[in-house]
Each structure stands twice: as C-alpha cells, then as structure tokens.
Amino acid sequence: MIFGRGVTPKVVSSRQLKLLESFDSNGDVTKLLRNNGYVKYDKKINVENLHHNVWYKNCGKAQVNKLFRASMV
C-alpha cells in the first residue's frame, strides 16, 4: 500500500487510497483494508467539504478524527 495524504499506517481514507492506487472496484479497496487489519470508523469525516470513509488500525476510536485531520494537512 502506498502512503500519502490521508493514507498513513494508522488511518486510511478509502477516497484518498483510490487516488493513489488503481482498483477495479470498491470491493477491492475494502478487501485490501480488511486483509491488512483495518477497521472501518462508524462515521464519515468531512475535510474541505469532502466526506471520507476512514479506516483505522492500532489506535482508539477517540483518536481517529484527530489523526486523520493531521494526515490531511
């Protein structure tokens, strides 16, 4: 997996991941993230008027929003 803006080892935006890598379908993104141990955050996070589905790994739910916003700078 390629890391970049919105895609870090702890939090991943499926929207940003699709921009960095090419996938045949949305299901392929979900499979990749689940196979790598990521869990889907229950809410969408709005950054710059774009809603992101965020996945997280090795951090608590309380930290997801803060970590994701920091990765989008």
N, CA, C and O atoms as CSV, one atom per row, in Angstrom:
chain,resi,resn,atom,element,x,y,z
A,1,MET,N,N,0.854,-1.180,0.000
A,1,MET,CA,C,0.000,0.000,0.000
A,1,MET,C,C,0.896,1.239,0.000
A,1,MET,O,O,1.881,1.304,0.736
A,2,ILE,N,N,0.548,2.205,-0.823
A,2,ILE,CA,C,1.284,3.462,-0.927
A,2,ILE,C,C,0.739,4.436,0.115
A,2,ILE,O,O,-0.474,4.610,0.233
A,3,PHE,N,N,1.635,5.069,0.867
A,3,PHE,CA,C,1.212,6.045,1.857
A,3,PHE,C,C,1.351,7.448,1.283
A,3,PHE,O,O,2.252,7.717,0.488
A,4,GLY,N,N,0.447,8.343,1.693
A,4,GLY,CA,C,0.453,9.721,1.228
A,4,GLY,C,C,-0.542,10.528,2.032
A,4,GLY,O,O,-0.853,10.181,3.171
A,5,ARG,N,N,-1.041,11.598,1.449
A,5,ARG,CA,C,-2.003,12.470,2.118
A,5,ARG,C,C,-3.293,11.701,2.400
A,5,ARG,O,O,-3.970,11.253,1.475
A,6,GLY,N,N,-3.628,11.551,3.680
A,6,GLY,CA,C,-4.838,10.831,4.064
A,6,GLY,C,C,-4.678,9.329,4.141
A,6,GLY,O,O,-5.633,8.615,4.446
A,7,VAL,N,N,-3.476,8.841,3.866
A,7,VAL,CA,C,-3.201,7.397,3.926
A,7,VAL,C,C,-1.935,7.201,4.750
A,7,VAL,O,O,-0.827,7.423,4.262
A,8,THR,N,N,-2.105,6.787,5.993
A,8,THR,CA,C,-0.981,6.564,6.900
A,8,THR,C,C,-1.089,5.150,7.466
A,8,THR,O,O,-2.102,4.483,7.256
A,9,PRO,N,N,-0.067,4.684,8.179
A,9,PRO,CA,C,-0.173,3.335,8.761
A,9,PRO,C,C,-1.303,3.192,9.782
A,9,PRO,O,O,-1.791,2.081,9.990
A,10,LYS,N,N,-1.733,4.281,10.425
A,10,LYS,CA,C,-2.785,4.188,11.445
A,10,LYS,C,C,-4.173,4.507,10.910
A,10,LYS,O,O,-5.140,3.871,11.327
A,11,VAL,N,N,-4.306,5.467,10.004
A,11,VAL,CA,C,-5.618,5.831,9.448
A,11,VAL,C,C,-5.527,5.931,7.929
A,11,VAL,O,O,-4.542,6.421,7.377
A,12,VAL,N,N,-6.584,5.452,7.269
A,12,VAL,CA,C,-6.624,5.432,5.807
A,12,VAL,C,C,-7.992,5.902,5.343
A,12,VAL,O,O,-9.018,5.411,5.813
A,13,SER,N,N,-8.002,6.855,4.420
A,13,SER,CA,C,-9.233,7.265,3.760
A,13,SER,C,C,-9.364,6.445,2.485
A,13,SER,O,O,-8.448,6.425,1.662
A,14,SER,N,N,-10.490,5.774,2.316
A,14,SER,CA,C,-10.670,4.975,1.104
A,14,SER,C,C,-10.695,5.876,-0.132
A,14,SER,O,O,-10.267,5.456,-1.207
A,15,ARG,N,N,-11.186,7.098,0.005
A,15,ARG,CA,C,-11.204,8.055,-1.107
A,15,ARG,C,C,-9.779,8.407,-1.542
A,15,ARG,O,O,-9.475,8.412,-2.735
A,16,GLN,N,N,-8.910,8.699,-0.577
A,16,GLN,CA,C,-7.535,9.068,-0.885
A,16,GLN,C,C,-6.741,7.865,-1.392
A,16,GLN,O,O,-5.878,8.015,-2.257
A,17,LEU,N,N,-7.021,6.684,-0.866
A,17,LEU,CA,C,-6.337,5.474,-1.308
A,17,LEU,C,C,-6.642,5.190,-2.773
A,17,LEU,O,O,-5.758,4.773,-3.521
A,18,LYS,N,N,-7.889,5.415,-3.186
A,18,LYS,CA,C,-8.271,5.213,-4.586
A,18,LYS,C,C,-7.522,6.171,-5.504
A,18,LYS,O,O,-7.229,5.823,-6.648
A,19,LEU,N,N,-7.204,7.381,-5.018
A,19,LEU,CA,C,-6.448,8.335,-5.824
A,19,LEU,C,C,-4.993,7.906,-5.992
A,19,LEU,O,O,-4.381,8.170,-7.027
A,20,LEU,N,N,-4.438,7.240,-4.968
A,20,LEU,CA,C,-3.036,6.832,-5.005
A,20,LEU,C,C,-2.813,5.525,-5.764
A,20,LEU,O,O,-1.777,5.350,-6.405
A,21,GLU,N,N,-3.768,4.617,-5.696
A,21,GLU,CA,C,-3.650,3.309,-6.344
A,21,GLU,C,C,-4.876,3.063,-7.214
A,21,GLU,O,O,-5.935,3.648,-6.985
A,22,SER,N,N,-4.730,2.207,-8.202
A,22,SER,CA,C,-5.873,1.897,-9.056
A,22,SER,C,C,-6.513,0.577,-8.602
A,22,SER,O,O,-5.821,-0.404,-8.331
A,23,PHE,N,N,-7.840,0.578,-8.527
A,23,PHE,CA,C,-8.617,-0.589,-8.122
A,23,PHE,C,C,-9.708,-0.831,-9.148
A,23,PHE,O,O,-10.206,0.108,-9.769
A,24,ASP,N,N,-10.078,-2.088,-9.323
A,24,ASP,CA,C,-11.149,-2.427,-10.260
A,24,ASP,C,C,-12.516,-2.066,-9.707
A,24,ASP,O,O,-13.409,-1.676,-10.459
A,25,SER,N,N,-12.688,-2.197,-8.368
A,25,SER,CA,C,-13.984,-1.895,-7.772
A,25,SER,C,C,-13.783,-1.449,-6.325
A,25,SER,O,O,-12.691,-1.550,-5.765
A,26,ASN,N,N,-14.877,-0.950,-5.737
A,26,ASN,CA,C,-14.828,-0.546,-4.330
A,26,ASN,C,C,-14.612,-1.751,-3.415
A,26,ASN,O,O,-14.030,-1.619,-2.339
A,27,GLY,N,N,-15.069,-2.897,-3.832
A,27,GLY,CA,C,-14.880,-4.110,-3.050
A,27,GLY,C,C,-13.407,-4.472,-2.897
A,27,GLY,O,O,-13.000,-5.020,-1.873
A,28,ASP,N,N,-12.612,-4.165,-3.914
A,28,ASP,CA,C,-11.180,-4.443,-3.836
A,28,ASP,C,C,-10.511,-3.589,-2.769
A,28,ASP,O,O,-9.591,-4.047,-2.091
A,29,VAL,N,N,-10.967,-2.354,-2.616
A,29,VAL,CA,C,-10.435,-1.462,-1.582
A,29,VAL,C,C,-10.763,-2.033,-0.204
A,29,VAL,O,O,-9.901,-2.098,0.673
A,30,THR,N,N,-12.003,-2.440,-0.028
A,30,THR,CA,C,-12.442,-2.996,1.250
A,30,THR,C,C,-11.658,-4.263,1.592
A,30,THR,O,O,-11.227,-4.437,2.731
A,31,LYS,N,N,-11.474,-5.138,0.618
A,31,LYS,CA,C,-10.717,-6.373,0.853
A,31,LYS,C,C,-9.289,-6.070,1.279
A,31,LYS,O,O,-8.777,-6.674,2.221
A,32,LEU,N,N,-8.646,-5.137,0.589
A,32,LEU,CA,C,-7.271,-4.776,0.916
A,32,LEU,C,C,-7.163,-4.258,2.344
A,32,LEU,O,O,-6.280,-4.672,3.095
A,33,LEU,N,N,-8.059,-3.359,2.714
A,33,LEU,CA,C,-8.006,-2.773,4.050
A,33,LEU,C,C,-8.306,-3.804,5.134
A,33,LEU,O,O,-7.626,-3.836,6.159
A,34,ARG,N,N,-9.310,-4.642,4.922
A,34,ARG,CA,C,-9.636,-5.674,5.919
A,34,ARG,C,C,-8.517,-6.698,6.050
A,34,ARG,O,O,-8.206,-7.136,7.158
A,35,ASN,N,N,-7.911,-7.083,4.935
A,35,ASN,CA,C,-6.812,-8.051,4.980
A,35,ASN,C,C,-5.590,-7.485,5.704
A,35,ASN,O,O,-4.798,-8.240,6.268
A,36,ASN,N,N,-5.436,-6.173,5.690
A,36,ASN,CA,C,-4.321,-5.527,6.385
A,36,ASN,C,C,-4.658,-5.176,7.830
A,36,ASN,O,O,-3.845,-4.560,8.519
A,37,GLY,N,N,-5.844,-5.558,8.298
A,37,GLY,CA,C,-6.189,-5.385,9.706
A,37,GLY,C,C,-6.866,-4.078,10.062
A,37,GLY,O,O,-6.946,-3.739,11.242
A,38,TYR,N,N,-7.356,-3.330,9.083
A,38,TYR,CA,C,-8.033,-2.060,9.351
A,38,TYR,C,C,-9.497,-2.297,9.693
A,38,TYR,O,O,-10.107,-3.256,9.222
A,39,VAL,N,N,-10.054,-1.414,10.516
A,39,VAL,CA,C,-11.451,-1.448,10.926
A,39,VAL,C,C,-12.087,-0.144,10.474
A,39,VAL,O,O,-11.481,0.919,10.599
A,40,LYS,N,N,-13.315,-0.219,9.946
A,40,LYS,CA,C,-13.974,0.979,9.441
A,40,LYS,C,C,-14.508,1.833,10.588
A,40,LYS,O,O,-15.160,1.324,11.500
A,41,TYR,N,N,-14.226,3.128,10.536
A,41,TYR,CA,C,-14.743,4.092,11.500
A,41,TYR,C,C,-16.223,4.276,11.217
A,41,TYR,O,O,-16.619,4.327,10.052
A,42,ASP,N,N,-17.053,4.378,12.250
A,42,ASP,CA,C,-18.503,4.365,12.066
A,42,ASP,C,C,-19.092,5.652,11.496
A,42,ASP,O,O,-20.263,5.673,11.115
A,43,LYS,N,N,-18.313,6.717,11.432
A,43,LYS,CA,C,-18.804,7.987,10.873
A,43,LYS,C,C,-17.910,8.424,9.722
A,43,LYS,O,O,-16.753,8.013,9.635
A,44,LYS,N,N,-18.452,9.264,8.834
A,44,LYS,CA,C,-17.641,9.880,7.798
A,44,LYS,C,C,-17.033,11.159,8.366
A,44,LYS,O,O,-17.645,11.823,9.203
A,45,ILE,N,N,-15.849,11.499,7.919
A,45,ILE,CA,C,-15.166,12.701,8.384
A,45,ILE,C,C,-15.125,13.693,7.228
A,45,ILE,O,O,-14.693,13.360,6.124
A,46,ASN,N,N,-15.579,14.918,7.495
A,46,ASN,CA,C,-15.643,15.960,6.483
A,46,ASN,C,C,-14.381,16.814,6.562
A,46,ASN,O,O,-14.102,17.435,7.587
A,47,VAL,N,N,-13.625,16.836,5.470
A,47,VAL,CA,C,-12.430,17.670,5.358
A,47,VAL,C,C,-12.507,18.383,4.020
A,47,VAL,O,O,-12.600,17.741,2.974
A,48,GLU,N,N,-12.469,19.699,4.050
A,48,GLU,CA,C,-12.520,20.521,2.833
A,48,GLU,C,C,-13.757,20.197,1.990
A,48,GLU,O,O,-13.666,20.086,0.768
A,49,ASN,N,N,-14.901,20.048,2.641
A,49,ASN,CA,C,-16.193,19.761,2.009
A,49,ASN,C,C,-16.226,18.435,1.253
A,49,ASN,O,O,-17.044,18.259,0.350
A,50,LEU,N,N,-15.352,17.509,1.610
A,50,LEU,CA,C,-15.386,16.158,1.072
A,50,LEU,C,C,-15.541,15.194,2.240
A,50,LEU,O,O,-14.823,15.291,3.235
A,51,HIS,N,N,-16.474,14.270,2.115
A,51,HIS,CA,C,-16.708,13.282,3.167
A,51,HIS,C,C,-15.851,12.048,2.890
A,51,HIS,O,O,-15.860,11.507,1.784
A,52,HIS,N,N,-15.112,11.613,3.907
A,52,HIS,CA,C,-14.191,10.490,3.767
A,52,HIS,C,C,-14.639,9.325,4.637
A,52,HIS,O,O,-14.982,9.509,5.805
A,53,ASN,N,N,-14.636,8.125,4.064
A,53,ASN,CA,C,-14.790,6.900,4.846
A,53,ASN,C,C,-13.399,6.559,5.351
A,53,ASN,O,O,-12.483,6.329,4.560
A,54,VAL,N,N,-13.242,6.527,6.660
A,54,VAL,CA,C,-11.925,6.345,7.258
A,54,VAL,C,C,-11.831,4.981,7.919
A,54,VAL,O,O,-12.769,4.531,8.578
A,55,TRP,N,N,-10.710,4.339,7.741
A,55,TRP,CA,C,-10.387,3.057,8.350
A,55,TRP,C,C,-9.220,3.274,9.287
A,55,TRP,O,O,-8.353,4.105,9.013
A,56,TYR,N,N,-9.180,2.540,10.393
A,56,TYR,CA,C,-8.108,2.731,11.365
A,56,TYR,C,C,-7.552,1.402,11.845
A,56,TYR,O,O,-8.195,0.357,11.750
A,57,LYS,N,N,-6.325,1.481,12.369
A,57,LYS,CA,C,-5.646,0.285,12.865
A,57,LYS,C,C,-4.692,0.704,13.973
A,57,LYS,O,O,-3.984,1.703,13.844
A,58,ASN,N,N,-4.673,-0.057,15.061
A,58,ASN,CA,C,-3.757,0.167,16.180
A,58,ASN,C,C,-3.919,1.531,16.844
A,58,ASN,O,O,-2.937,2.110,17.310
A,59,CYS,N,N,-5.133,2.046,16.891
A,59,CYS,CA,C,-5.415,3.274,17.637
A,59,CYS,C,C,-6.870,3.224,18.085
A,59,CYS,O,O,-7.663,2.454,17.542
A,60,GLY,N,N,-7.226,4.048,19.080
A,60,GLY,CA,C,-8.584,4.070,19.585
A,60,GLY,C,C,-9.498,4.922,18.734
A,60,GLY,O,O,-9.039,5.773,17.973
A,61,LYS,N,N,-10.806,4.687,18.866
A,61,LYS,CA,C,-11.789,5.460,18.105
A,61,LYS,C,C,-11.701,6.952,18.413
A,61,LYS,O,O,-11.943,7.784,17.539
A,62,ALA,N,N,-11.358,7.288,19.646
A,62,ALA,CA,C,-11.279,8.698,20.043
A,62,ALA,C,C,-10.164,9.438,19.313
A,62,ALA,O,O,-10.224,10.661,19.188
A,63,GLN,N,N,-9.167,8.737,18.836
A,63,GLN,CA,C,-8.028,9.365,18.169
A,63,GLN,C,C,-8.181,9.453,16.657
A,63,GLN,O,O,-7.436,10.190,16.010
A,64,VAL,N,N,-9.115,8.728,16.086
A,64,VAL,CA,C,-9.209,8.610,14.625
A,64,VAL,C,C,-9.385,9.963,13.953
A,64,VAL,O,O,-8.660,10.283,13.010
A,65,ASN,N,N,-10.340,10.765,14.426
A,65,ASN,CA,C,-10.623,12.053,13.808
A,65,ASN,C,C,-9.383,12.945,13.841
A,65,ASN,O,O,-9.028,13.550,12.830
A,66,LYS,N,N,-8.732,13.026,14.985
A,66,LYS,CA,C,-7.542,13.867,15.134
A,66,LYS,C,C,-6.400,13.392,14.231
A,66,LYS,O,O,-5.763,14.201,13.557
A,67,LEU,N,N,-6.147,12.100,14.218
A,67,LEU,CA,C,-5.072,11.556,13.379
A,67,LEU,C,C,-5.345,11.755,11.893
A,67,LEU,O,O,-4.437,12.073,11.125
A,68,PHE,N,N,-6.599,11.566,11.492
A,68,PHE,CA,C,-6.927,11.725,10.076
A,68,PHE,C,C,-6.789,13.179,9.645
A,68,PHE,O,O,-6.216,13.461,8.593
A,69,ARG,N,N,-7.303,14.092,10.439
A,69,ARG,CA,C,-7.178,15.516,10.088
A,69,ARG,C,C,-5.716,15.944,10.012
A,69,ARG,O,O,-5.356,16.748,9.152
A,70,ALA,N,N,-4.877,15.426,10.890
A,70,ALA,CA,C,-3.444,15.741,10.851
A,70,ALA,C,C,-2.801,15.193,9.584
A,70,ALA,O,O,-1.887,15.817,9.044
A,71,SER,N,N,-3.258,14.037,9.095
A,71,SER,CA,C,-2.677,13.456,7.886
A,71,SER,C,C,-3.120,14.185,6.625
A,71,SER,O,O,-2.481,14.050,5.582
A,72,MET,N,N,-4.195,14.952,6.699
A,72,MET,CA,C,-4.724,15.665,5.534
A,72,MET,C,C,-4.120,17.047,5.359
A,72,MET,O,O,-4.471,17.750,4.411
A,73,VAL,N,N,-3.229,17.454,6.241
A,73,VAL,CA,C,-2.607,18.797,6.141
A,73,VAL,C,C,-1.630,18.839,5.006
A,73,VAL,O,O,-1.009,19.874,4.763
